[in-house]
Amino acid sequence: MKGEKDSIQYHIKCRKGDVGRYVFLPGDPGRVKLIASFFDKSWRVAENREYVTYSGYVDDIFVSVTSTGIGCPSATIAVEELANIGAEVFIRVGTCGGIDPSIHAGDIIVAQAAVRGDGATREYIPIEYPAVGDHEVIDALVRGARKVGVDPKVGIVWTHDAYYRGTWVGYMPEYARNVYDPWLRGGVLAVENEVSGIYVVARVRRKRAGAIVLCMGNNLVPELEEISEEEARSRMEEMILSAIEAVKILERET
């Protein structure tokens, strides 16, 4: 009888053999095809709800990309089901909003760790447990970025659930500033919605994870928000290439 790990996974609709050891995890389903376009060869595997999966090859390395949708509940489902069918290394490739004044639109950030402001990971393990990326994956992402000419910011991001509540200073200015204050004092660089879920579940499942994210604007300093569509596309491509180079480094050295 086939076990759970051999069957089609309920949400992502993939089975063992469909995905590679390395999986890129964008939030946006529309970004999956873009990431796959940088593979040497790629094909569509499955599509269900927010989960779109493509697989392919990069320098003969079997890799995949699966969208997670917005937030940790759906991101943790993706990691769980991908892990069931053989994925070992997860790299979030997404976007964020800067909060530290040093972070500008167009900056690329490698997230060493995440503030666990989400609700999903509290159902896995007590809040005192940290959401930390794998050190080899983080190092590979930094080196991969530098190889493609990017000087990434490296630090902590804040993952949380309520996209609009407190994340945009123009929406609730005083509330937003009060919410951000402890994280700013702690040197947190940006806010986003999935990293802590990916990091915690990867650790619990004894897998490895890292994250590289593109700042689309600074939430607290509006004058840093200017970035053209063309520039955003260019920086997005640099981020994707950085993640691909990281996989090559990991395959070669770990």
C-alpha positions in Angstrom: 0.0 0.0 0.0 1.3 3.4 -0.9 2.0 5.7 2.1 1.2 9.4 2.5 4.6 10.4 1.1 4.0 8.4 -2.1 0.5 9.8 -2.8 -0.5 13.0 -4.5 -0.3 15.8 -1.9 -3.7 17.2 -1.0 -3.1 20.9 -1.7 -0.1 21.2 -4.0 -1.2 18.2 -6.2 2.3 16.9 -6.6 3.8 13.4 -5.8 7.2 12.0 -5.2 9.4 12.6 -8.2 7.6 15.7 -9.3 9.8 18.2 -7.4 13.6 18.6 -6.9 15.6 18.7 -3.7 15.7 22.5 -4.0 12.5 24.4 -4.1 12.1 28.2 -4.6 9.1 29.6 -2.8 7.5 32.8 -4.1 4.3 34.0 -2.6 2.7 35.1 -5.9 1.5 32.3 -8.2 2.1 34.7 -11.1 5.8 34.8 -10.3 6.3 31.0 -10.6 6.6 31.1 -14.4 9.0 34.0 -14.3 11.3 32.1 -11.9 11.1 29.0 -14.0 12.0 31.0 -17.1 15.5 31.3 -15.6 15.9 27.5 -15.5 17.8 25.8 -18.4 14.7 23.7 -18.9 11.3 23.8 -17.2 7.8 22.4 -17.3 4.5 23.0 -15.4 3.8 20.2 -12.9 0.6 21.2 -11.1 -1.8 24.0 -10.2 -4.3 24.1 -7.4 -5.6 27.0 -5.3 -2.7 29.3 -4.6 -0.1 26.5 -5.3 1.5 26.5 -8.8 4.5 24.3 -9.3 7.0 24.2 -12.1 10.1 21.9 -12.1 13.2 21.9 -14.3 17.0 21.9 -14.4 19.7 24.4 -13.5 23.2 23.1 -14.5 21.8 19.6 -14.4 20.4 20.2 -10.9 16.8 19.2 -10.5 14.9 22.2 -9.0 11.4 23.3 -8.5 9.4 26.4 -7.8 6.1 26.4 -5.9 4.0 29.5 -4.9 2.8 29.6 -1.3 0.1 32.3 -1.5 0.1 35.1 1.1 0.8 34.3 4.8 2.2 31.5 7.0 -0.8 29.2 7.0 -0.6 28.5 3.3 3.3 28.7 3.3 3.5 26.0 6.0 1.2 23.8 4.0 3.5 24.1 1.0 6.6 23.3 3.0 5.0 20.3 4.7 3.7 18.8 1.5 6.9 19.5 -0.5 8.9 17.9 2.3 6.7 14.8 2.2 7.7 14.2 -1.4 11.5 14.8 -1.2 12.2 18.5 -1.0 15.2 19.3 1.2 16.1 22.9 0.8 13.5 25.8 0.7 14.4 29.3 -0.6 11.8 32.0 -0.2 12.0 34.4 -3.2 9.6 37.2 -2.5 9.0 40.8 -1.6 8.8 42.9 1.5 8.3 46.4 2.8 11.2 48.2 4.5 10.9 49.6 8.0 14.5 50.5 8.9 15.4 53.9 7.3 18.4 52.3 5.7 16.2 50.1 3.5 15.2 51.6 0.2 12.9 50.5 -2.6 14.9 48.1 -4.8 17.1 46.8 -2.0 17.6 43.1 -1.8 17.6 41.5 1.7 18.8 38.1 2.8 16.8 37.2 5.9 19.0 35.5 8.5 16.0 35.2 10.8 12.4 36.3 11.3 10.4 37.8 14.2 7.5 35.3 14.7 4.6 37.7 14.4 2.5 35.0 12.7 -0.1 32.7 14.2 0.6 29.5 12.4 4.0 28.7 13.9 2.6 29.0 17.4 0.7 25.8 16.7 4.0 24.0 15.9 6.2 25.1 18.8 6.3 27.7 21.7 6.9 31.3 20.7 10.3 31.3 22.5 11.7 29.1 19.7 13.4 31.2 17.1 12.7 31.3 13.4 16.3 31.1 12.0 17.5 30.3 8.5 20.0 27.5 7.8 23.5 29.1 8.0 24.7 27.4 4.8 21.7 28.5 2.8 22.0 32.0 4.1 25.7 32.1 3.2 25.0 30.7 -0.2 22.4 33.4 -0.8 24.8 36.2 0.1 27.5 34.8 -2.1 25.1 34.1 -4.9 23.9 37.7 -4.8 27.4 39.0 -4.9 28.2 36.8 -7.8 25.4 38.5 -9.9 26.6 42.0 -8.8 24.1 42.6 -5.9 25.3 43.8 -2.5 22.5 42.4 -0.3 21.4 43.7 3.0 21.6 40.9 5.6 19.5 40.8 8.8 16.2 40.1 10.5 12.7 40.5 9.0 9.4 40.7 10.8 6.8 38.2 9.6 3.2 38.9 10.5 -0.4 38.0 9.4 -2.5 41.2 9.0 -1.2 42.7 5.8 -2.9 46.1 6.2 -3.1 46.4 10.0 -0.1 48.3 11.1 2.1 47.7 8.0 1.4 50.9 6.0 2.0 54.1 7.8 -0.5 56.0 5.7 -3.3 53.6 6.7 -3.0 54.0 10.5 0.0 56.2 11.1 0.2 56.3 14.9 -0.7 52.6 15.3 1.8 51.6 12.7 4.6 53.6 14.3 3.9 52.1 17.7 3.8 48.6 16.4 7.1 49.1 14.5 9.0 50.7 17.4 10.3 47.6 19.2 11.4 46.0 16.0 13.2 49.2 14.8 15.0 49.3 18.2 16.0 45.7 17.6 17.4 46.4 14.1 14.7 44.6 12.1 15.0 45.6 8.5 11.6 44.8 6.8 8.2 43.3 7.2 6.7 40.5 5.2 4.4 37.5 5.5 6.0 34.1 5.1 9.6 33.7 6.3 8.9 32.7 9.9 6.6 29.9 8.8 9.0 28.6 6.2 11.9 28.7 8.7 10.1 27.1 11.6 8.5 24.2 9.7 11.8 23.5 7.8 13.5 23.2 11.2 10.8 21.0 12.6 10.9 18.8 9.6 14.8 18.7 9.7 15.1 20.5 6.4 17.0 23.6 5.4 15.7 27.0 4.5 16.7 30.6 3.5 15.0 33.7 2.2 15.9 36.5 -0.2 13.4 39.3 -0.6 13.1 42.5 -2.6 12.0 45.7 -0.9 9.1 47.3 -2.9 9.1 50.4 -0.7 9.8 51.7 2.8 6.6 51.6 4.9 7.7 54.2 7.4 9.6 56.6 5.1 7.4 57.3 2.0 10.1 59.3 0.3 12.1 56.1 -0.1 9.2 54.4 -1.9 10.0 55.6 -5.5 10.8 52.7 -7.8 9.8 52.4 -11.5 8.2 49.3 -12.8 11.2 48.7 -15.1 13.6 49.0 -12.1 11.5 46.7 -10.0 11.5 44.1 -12.8 15.3 44.4 -13.1 15.8 44.0 -9.4 13.4 41.0 -9.3 15.5 39.3 -11.9 18.7 39.9 -10.0 17.0 38.4 -6.9 16.0 35.3 -8.8 19.4 34.9 -10.3 20.9 35.3 -6.8 18.8 32.4 -5.5 19.7 30.2 -8.5 23.4 30.9 -7.9 22.9 30.0 -4.3 21.5 26.6 -5.3 24.6 26.0 -7.5 26.8 26.8 -4.5 24.9 24.5 -2.2 25.0 21.6 -4.7 28.7 22.0 -5.1 29.7 22.6 -1.5 27.2 20.9 0.8 
